[in-house]
Amino acid sequence: MLLNNQSKHIKFLSIFGGVLFSLILSINSSSSFYESIYLFGELSIIISGLILLGAFDFSSKKIPNNITILLFIASLLFVGIDYKQSQLSLNIESLLVHLLGAVLGFTIFLIVYLIPKQVLGGGDVKLAGLIGLIVGFPMVILVLLGGLLMSILSLVMKNSTNQIPLGFYLVITTIVYIGIFNIFFQ
């Protein structure tokens, strides 16, 4: 019962935090009202889902496949579709850049996963692919390296050799990147 209540709180706080952060990021005076609404919806889904994945990884050291798959599908739609001047259009160039990021993130983590010592879990590999899809190439390299460095710094600061929730740190760097990108480059 306690674990079920904790799970409900994690879900609520993840969605609430994601929606609030998305609202802040999507307020932009140079965009039309409808473009801001579209951006808010996109960011709400992506950021809330990422926070949820990070929270689950932090609390249980597991990254749920169902959330990862839903976020992958939503992200695929968002990176391939532009909404400008009240029109939806397919953006092949953006889609290819983001798919390359997904393949690169997934492949790098899969190679590390296949090393016999089992440093990573399967959820981390899928999450790296999702992050690559969200941020695209070449930013996937910086975001994943940032998450790895944060996790190593966390281990050093705790003076511990225990397992750490790598997905949690990958999510933090991804959300920081999304925030910086949307504040300074949109």
Protein Blocks (a to p, Z undefined) as FASTA:
>chain_A
ZZmmmmmmmmmmmmmmmmmmmmmmmpcfkbcfklmmmmmmmmmmmmmmmmmmmmmmmmno
pacfklmmmmmmmmmmmmmpcceehiacddfklmmmmmmmmmmmmmmmmmmmmpmnlmac
fklmmmmmmmmmmnopaklmmmmmmmmmmmmmmmmmnopabdcdfklmmmmmmmmmmmmm
mmmmZZ
